[in-house]
Amino acid sequence: MATLDIDDTIVAIASPPGPAFRGIVRISGPGTIACISRSFRPNDGGPICAYRSATWIDGQLKLDSDTELPGVLLLWPTQQSYTRQPTAEFHTFGCAPLLQLALSEFCESGARLARPGEFTLRAFLSGRIDLTQAEAVLAVIDSTGDQQLSTALQQLAGGLAGPLGAIRSSLLDTLAELEAGLDFVEEDIEFISHEELARQLEDVVQQLESIMKQISKRELTADSVKVVLDGVPNSGKSSLFNALTESNQAIVTDVAGTTTDFLTARLNINSALIELIDTAGFENSAEQLTQQAQHHRVAQQDQAGVKLFCIDVTQSPSRWEQEQLAKAGPLTIVVLTKSDLWREPGAAQMTANQLRSLNFEGPVVVTSVVDSSGLDRLREEIAISILDSEILDHSVVSSTVVRAAESLREARHSVQHALVATRQRLGEEIVSAEIRQALEALGQVVGTVYTDDILDLVFGRFCIGK
C-alpha cells in the first residue's frame, strides 16, 4: 500500500462490472460535501451542506453543460459513516459508460481514484472495524455458498474481534496492576496477589486455546481439505490412494511396511479440492525407520480434516483397529477394502454390523480397486464429510487464519511463560515482559499493531470500490 492518505477524498465505482439495473459510485473523505456540491443538484433545490444526518436525495449529476444524469444520492455527512468520514453514494443506471462519466465528473470536482480496498482501509484506520472484520468484509464479497457467507458475517459481526478484545482488555488490566506494584515496590504494596495473577493468566491461556481450537482445522483447510488414509499395513491404503488419484504414485506390494514416509496428491472430488495423504500403516516397533514412519503417520493423522480408516475385509478387525473405531471422530469414514476377495455372500452386511457393535456410527463404504466398486460412493461420502467439516469447524475466514494463526500461537506461548514465571515467583518484571509480548502478538491479529506489509496482505486482495 503506497501511502496511508486519509485526508483526501476518494472515489470509485462500487458496483460489480457489467450491465445492471443500478450502478453505484462511492465517495468518501473530508472534501465529500464540497465535491458533490459542485456536481450534484438536488431536485428540491436545497444545498447539500444543509444536511446534518444520513439522508436520501433525488437529483441530477451534471456531466457537462448540456447533460445531466438522474440518480439518487445516499449521503452520510458526518462521522457516522462506514469510514467515519463524510461519505456518499450516487446510485444511477447500471451502465458502464455512464458510471465512468460520473466517476470522471467527481474526479474533476476534487476527488481522486480510490486504491483497492481503500474504503475498508479507512474504516479500519478510523477504528470502525479491526483487521479480522476487514478480512470478513472481503470474505462476504467472495462468498460462494451459504456456509462461507455465514462464517464471514459472523466474523464481521465481531465473532472473533469480541473474544480477542476481551482477552487484550484482561491482559492490559493485569499489566496495569503489575506495573503499579512495581512503582510501589519499596513501600511493599501488593496490587495483585500471586494467586490472583496466576488465576487471571490461566483464564487467558484457556481462552486463547479455545480460539485456537476453534480455528485449528480451519487453518489446515484454508486452501484444501486434508483427507488422510489410515490403517494397519496391507489394509489397502496405497492401492486406494492410487485408485482415487488415478496414478501409480504409491508402491503396492504384499510386503508390510513398504510405505515409510507419506505421499500427497491434490485432486478435486465432487467440486471439493482435497489433499489426499497416504501414510505408513500402524506398527509398534523399536526399529528406527519404523519409528520415524510412525512419527510421520501420527503427525498427518493429527492434521486430518477427514480420515479414511481402511480395513481389509478378509481379516477380522485387530485389537488396535477396534480401539481406533471406538474413539473415531465424526469425520471418519471406514473403508472396507479388497471386497473382490470376498467369497461368502452377505459378508459386507456382516462386517458392517460388526463395526456397529464396536460403537462406530459413521459411514462405512465397501470398495475394491480391482473392479472399482464402491469408489464413486466413497467420493460422495468424502464430499459429504467435507461439507460437515465446513459446518463444524469453519468459524473463521481463511485469510484471517493464514495471517493470524502464528500470532495467536505466540500470544499463548508468552502467556504460558508468564504463568510459569508467576508460579515459580521469578519476578513481576519477567511476568510483565511476557504479557507485553502477548499483547503485541494479539495486536498484530486485530490490527492495533500493524505494518505496511500486513495492510498490503489484507487490503491488497480487495477490488477497487470496497
C-alpha positions in Angstrom: 0.0 0.0 0.0 1.7 3.2 -1.2 0.8 5.8 1.4 -1.9 6.0 4.0 -3.6 9.2 2.7 -6.7 9.7 4.7 -7.1 13.4 4.4 -8.0 13.5 0.8 -11.3 12.5 -0.9 -11.5 9.2 -2.8 -14.0 7.9 -5.3 -14.6 4.6 -7.1 -17.3 2.6 -8.9 -18.6 0.3 -6.1 -21.0 -1.9 -8.1 -19.9 -5.0 -10.0 -18.9 -4.6 -13.6 -21.4 -5.4 -16.4 -24.9 -4.1 -17.2 -27.3 -3.9 -14.3 -30.5 -2.1 -13.2 -28.4 0.1 -10.8 -24.8 1.2 -10.6 -23.1 2.9 -7.7 -20.3 5.4 -7.4 -18.9 5.8 -3.9 -17.1 8.9 -2.5 -15.5 9.4 1.0 -13.2 11.9 2.6 -13.2 15.3 4.2 -14.0 17.0 0.9 -17.0 14.8 0.0 -19.6 17.5 0.6 -17.7 20.1 -1.5 -17.1 17.6 -4.2 -20.7 16.6 -4.5 -22.0 20.2 -4.3 -20.0 21.0 -7.5 -21.6 18.2 -9.4 -24.9 17.1 -7.9 -28.1 19.2 -8.0 -30.9 18.1 -5.6 -34.4 18.2 -7.1 -35.6 20.2 -4.2 -33.0 22.9 -4.9 -31.6 22.8 -1.4 -27.8 22.9 -0.7 -26.0 19.7 0.1 -24.2 21.3 3.1 -27.6 21.8 4.8 -28.0 18.1 5.6 -26.8 17.1 9.1 -27.7 13.4 9.2 -27.9 10.4 6.9 -30.3 11.1 4.1 -31.6 10.1 0.6 -31.7 12.9 -2.0 -33.2 12.7 -5.5 -31.4 14.8 -8.1 -29.2 15.2 -11.2 -25.5 14.8 -11.7 -24.1 17.4 -14.1 -21.9 15.7 -16.7 -21.4 18.7 -18.9 -23.1 22.0 -19.7 -25.9 20.2 -21.6 -26.2 16.8 -20.0 -27.5 15.7 -16.6 -27.7 12.2 -15.2 -30.6 11.4 -13.0 -30.0 9.4 -9.8 -30.2 9.2 -6.1 -27.6 10.4 -3.6 -27.2 8.5 -0.3 -25.4 10.9 2.0 -23.7 10.4 5.3 -22.5 13.9 6.1 -20.9 13.2 9.5 -18.5 10.6 11.1 -21.4 8.1 11.4 -20.4 6.6 8.1 -18.6 3.3 7.4 -15.3 5.1 7.0 -16.0 7.6 9.8 -15.6 10.4 7.2 -18.3 12.2 5.2 -19.4 9.6 2.6 -21.8 9.5 -0.3 -23.1 7.0 -2.9 -24.5 8.1 -6.2 -27.0 5.5 -7.5 -27.9 5.6 -11.1 -28.3 3.4 -14.2 -26.0 0.4 -14.2 -24.4 1.4 -17.5 -20.6 1.2 -17.5 -20.1 4.3 -19.8 -22.4 6.4 -17.7 -20.7 5.3 -14.5 -17.3 6.2 -16.0 -18.7 9.6 -16.9 -19.9 10.1 -13.3 -16.6 8.9 -11.9 -14.7 11.4 -14.1 -17.0 14.2 -13.0 -16.4 13.6 -9.3 -12.6 13.4 -10.1 -12.8 16.8 -11.8 -14.6 18.1 -8.8 -11.8 17.3 -6.4 -11.8 13.6 -5.7 -9.1 11.1 -6.6 -9.5 7.5 -7.7 -9.5 5.1 -4.7 -7.0 2.3 -4.4 -8.1 -1.4 -4.0 -9.7 -1.8 -0.6 -9.2 1.8 0.4 -12.7 2.4 1.7 -12.4 -0.6 4.1 -8.9 0.5 4.9 -10.2 3.9 6.1 -12.8 2.1 8.2 -10.0 0.1 9.8 -7.7 3.1 10.4 -10.6 5.1 11.9 -11.3 2.3 14.4 -14.7 1.4 12.9 -13.6 -2.3 12.4 -10.5 -4.3 13.2 -8.4 -6.4 10.8 -10.3 -9.5 11.4 -13.5 -7.7 10.4 -11.8 -6.2 7.4 -10.9 -9.7 6.2 -14.5 -10.7 6.8 -15.7 -7.9 4.5 -13.7 -9.4 1.7 -14.9 -12.9 2.6 -18.5 -11.7 2.3 -17.8 -10.3 -1.1 -16.1 -13.6 -2.2 -18.6 -16.0 -0.6 -19.8 -18.7 -3.0 -22.0 -20.6 -0.6 -24.3 -20.2 2.4 -21.7 -21.6 4.9 -19.0 -19.3 3.6 -21.3 -16.3 3.9 -22.5 -17.3 7.3 -18.9 -17.6 8.5 -17.9 -14.3 7.1 -20.9 -12.5 8.5 -20.3 -14.0 11.9 -16.7 -12.7 11.9 -17.8 -9.3 10.6 -20.2 -9.0 13.5 -17.3 -9.5 15.9 -17.3 -13.2 16.3 -13.5 -13.1 16.6 -12.9 -9.5 17.4 -15.1 -9.7 20.6 -13.2 -12.6 22.3 -9.8 -11.2 21.3 -10.8 -7.8 22.5 -11.8 -9.2 25.9 -8.5 -11.1 26.2 -6.5 -8.0 25.4 -8.5 -6.0 27.9 -7.9 -8.6 30.6 -4.2 -8.6 29.9 -4.0 -4.8 29.9 -5.7 -4.7 33.3 -3.3 -7.4 34.7 -0.3 -5.5 33.3 -1.5 -2.2 34.9 -1.8 -3.9 38.3 1.7 -5.4 37.9 3.3 -2.2 36.9 1.5 -0.3 39.7 3.0 -2.8 42.1 6.5 -2.2 40.6 6.1 1.5 41.1 5.5 1.0 44.8 7.8 -1.9 45.3 9.8 -0.2 48.1 6.5 0.5 50.0 5.8 -3.2 49.8 2.3 -2.6 48.4 0.8 -5.6 46.6 -1.8 -4.6 44.0 -2.4 -8.2 42.9 -1.6 -11.4 44.7 0.4 -14.3 43.1 -2.7 -16.4 43.4 -5.0 -14.0 41.6 -2.3 -13.3 39.0 -2.0 -17.0 38.3 -5.7 -17.4 38.1 -6.1 -14.5 35.6 -3.3 -15.8 33.4 -4.8 -19.4 33.5 -8.1 -17.9 32.3 -6.3 -16.1 29.4 -4.5 -19.3 28.4 -7.8 -21.2 28.3 -9.5 -18.5 26.2 -6.6 -18.4 23.8 -6.6 -22.2 23.5 -10.4 -22.1 22.9 -9.9 -19.7 20.0 -7.0 -21.7 18.6 -9.0 -24.9 18.7 -11.9 -23.0 17.0 -9.7 -22.2 14.0 -7.2 -25.1 14.1 -8.9 -27.2 11.5 -9.8 -24.1 9.5 -6.1 -23.4 9.4 -5.5 -26.8 8.0 -8.1 -26.4 5.3 -7.6 -22.8 4.3 -6.8 -23.9 0.8 -7.9 -27.6 0.7 -9.2 -30.3 3.0 -6.7 -32.9 4.2 -8.1 -36.4 3.6 -5.7 -38.9 5.3 -5.6 -42.6 4.8 -5.0 -44.7 7.9 -4.9 -48.3 8.9 -2.7 -51.3 9.5 -0.1 -52.4 6.9 -1.5 -54.1 3.9 -5.0 -52.8 4.6 -5.3 -51.4 1.1 -4.4 -47.8 1.7 -1.8 -47.4 -1.0 -4.0 -49.2 -3.6 -6.9 -46.9 -2.7 -4.6 -43.8 -2.9 -3.6 -44.9 -6.5 -7.2 -45.5 -7.4 -8.5 -42.2 -6.2 -5.6 -40.3 -7.8 -5.7 -42.4 -10.9 -1.9 -42.9 -10.7 0.7 -45.3 -9.6 2.4 -42.9 -7.2 2.2 -45.3 -4.2 4.1 -48.6 -4.2 1.8 -51.5 -3.8 3.2 -54.9 -2.6 2.3 -57.7 -0.3 5.3 -56.8 1.9 4.2 -55.0 5.1 5.8 -51.6 5.8 6.5 -50.6 2.2 5.3 -47.0 2.9 7.8 -45.5 5.3 7.1 -41.8 4.5 3.8 -40.2 3.4 2.6 -39.4 -0.1 0.3 -36.5 -1.0 -1.7 -35.6 -4.1 -4.2 -32.8 -4.7 -7.4 -33.6 -6.5 -10.9 -32.5 -7.0 -13.7 -34.6 -5.6 -17.3 -33.5 -6.3 -16.1 -29.9 -6.7 -14.2 -30.0 -3.5 -10.4 -29.5 -3.5 -8.7 -32.1 -1.3 -5.2 -33.1 -0.4 -5.1 -36.9 -0.2 -2.4 -38.3 2.0 -1.2 -41.9 2.2 0.6 -42.7 5.5 2.5 -45.7 6.8 0.4 -48.5 8.4 0.3 -48.6 12.1 3.1 -50.7 13.6 4.5 -50.9 17.2 8.2 -51.5 16.7 11.5 -50.3 18.2 13.2 -50.2 14.7 14.3 -46.7 14.0 13.0 -46.5 10.4 9.6 -47.8 11.6 9.5 -45.3 14.5 10.2 -42.4 12.0 7.4 -43.6 9.7 5.0 -43.8 12.7 6.0 -40.2 13.7 5.0 -39.0 10.2 1.8 -41.1 10.4 0.7 -39.6 13.7 1.6 -36.0 12.5 -0.6 -36.4 9.4 -3.4 -38.0 11.3 -3.5 -35.1 13.8 -3.9 -32.7 10.9 -6.6 -34.7 9.1 -9.8 -32.9 8.2 -11.4 -36.2 7.1 -9.9 -39.6 7.9 -10.3 -42.7 5.7 -9.8 -45.7 8.0 -9.0 -48.7 5.8 -9.9 -52.2 7.0 -9.1 -55.4 5.0 -12.4 -57.3 4.8 -10.6 -60.6 4.5 -9.3 -60.1 8.1 -11.1 -59.8 11.4 -10.5 -56.3 12.9 -7.4 -56.3 15.2 -7.5 -55.0 18.7 -5.8 -51.8 17.6 -8.4 -51.4 14.8 -11.2 -51.9 17.3 -9.8 -49.3 19.7 -9.5 -46.8 16.8 -13.1 -47.4 15.7 -14.4 -46.9 19.3 -12.8 -43.5 19.5 -13.3 -42.4 15.9 -14.3 -38.8 15.4 -17.4 -37.6 13.4 -15.4 -37.1 10.2 -14.0 -40.6 9.9 -15.1 -42.9 7.1 -14.4 -46.6 7.4 -13.4 -48.0 4.0 -13.7 -51.8 3.7 -11.1 -52.8 1.1 -10.5 -55.8 -1.1 -14.2 -56.7 -1.4 -13.3 -58.6 -4.7 -11.7 -61.2 -2.4 -14.9 -62.0 -0.6 -16.3 -65.5 -1.1 -19.2 -65.5 1.3 -22.5 -63.9 0.3 -23.7 -61.3 2.8 -20.2 -60.7 4.1 -20.5 -56.9 3.6 -23.6 -56.7 5.9 -22.0 -58.9 8.4 -18.9 -56.7 8.5 -20.9 -53.5 8.8 -22.9 -55.0 11.7 -19.7 -55.9 13.4 -18.5 -52.4 13.1 -21.7 -51.1 14.6 -21.1 -53.5 17.5 -17.8 -51.7 18.1 -19.7 -48.4 18.6 -18.7 -46.9 15.3 -21.6 -44.9 13.9 -20.0 -43.2 11.0 -20.2 -44.1 7.2 -19.0 -47.4 6.0 -18.0 -47.9 2.3 -17.2 -51.3 0.8 -14.6 -50.9 -2.0 -12.5 -52.8 -4.4 -9.8 -51.2 -6.5 -9.8 -54.2 -8.8 -13.3 -53.7 -10.2 -13.6 -50.0 -8.9 -16.7 -51.0 -7.0 -17.6 -48.5 -4.2 -15.2 -45.8 -5.3 -17.9 -43.4 -6.5 -19.8 -44.0 -3.2 -16.6 -43.2 -1.4 -16.1 -40.0 -3.3 -19.7 -39.0 -2.3 -19.0 -39.7 1.4 -15.8 -37.7 1.3 -17.7 -34.7 -0.2 -20.4 -35.1 2.5 -17.8 -35.2 5.2 -16.1 -32.0 3.8 -19.5 -30.2 4.0 -19.8 -31.4 7.6 -16.3 -30.1 8.4 -17.4 -26.8 7.0 -20.3 -26.7 9.5 -18.3 -28.0 12.4 -15.0 -26.2 12.0 -15.2 -23.2 9.7 -16.0 -20.3 12.1 -13.1 -18.1 10.9 -12.5 -17.0 7.4 -9.4 -18.5 5.7 -7.4 -15.3 5.2 -7.6 -14.5 8.9 -6.5 -18.0 9.8 -3.5 -17.8 7.5 -2.5 -14.4 8.8 -3.3 -14.8 12.5 -2.5 -18.4 13.5 1.1 -17.8 14.2 0.4 -14.6 16.2 -2.1 -16.5 18.3 0.4 -19.2 19.0 3.0 -16.6 20.0 0.4 -14.9 22.3 -0.4 -18.2 24.0 3.3 -19.1 24.3 4.0 -15.7 26.1 1.1 -16.0 28.5 2.1 -19.6 29.4 5.7 -18.3 30.1 4.2 -15.5 32.3 2.1 -18.2 34.1 5.3 -20.3 34.7 7.2 -17.2 35.9 4.3 -16.4 38.3 4.1 -19.9 39.8 7.9 -20.0 40.2 8.0 -16.5 41.6 10.7 -15.4 39.1 9.7 -11.7 39.4 7.0 -9.4 38.3 9.3 -7.8 35.8 9.6 -11.1 33.8 5.8 -11.6 34.0 5.2 -8.1 32.7 7.6 -8.5 29.8 5.9 -11.7 28.7 2.5 -10.1 29.0 3.7 -7.2 26.8 4.9 -9.7 24.2 1.5 -11.4 24.3 -0.3 -8.0 23.8 1.9 -7.2 20.8 1.1 -10.6 19.2 -2.6 -10.1 19.7 -2.3 -6.6 18.4 -1.0 -8.0 15.1 -4.2 -10.1 14.9 -6.7 -7.3 15.5 -4.6 -4.5 14.0 -3.6 -2.4 16.9 -0.1 -3.2 15.9 0.5 -3.3 12.1 3.0 -2.7 9.3 2.6 -1.7 5.7 3.2 -5.3 4.8 0.3 -6.5 6.9 -2.0 -3.9 5.4 -0.9 -4.9 1.9 -1.6 -8.5 2.8 -5.2 -7.7 4.0 -6.3 -4.9 1.7 -4.4 -5.7 -1.4 -6.8 -8.5 -2.1 -9.8 -6.2 -2.3 -11.2 -4.9 -5.5 -11.4 -1.1 -6.1 -14.6 0.4 -4.6 -14.7 -1.6 -1.5 
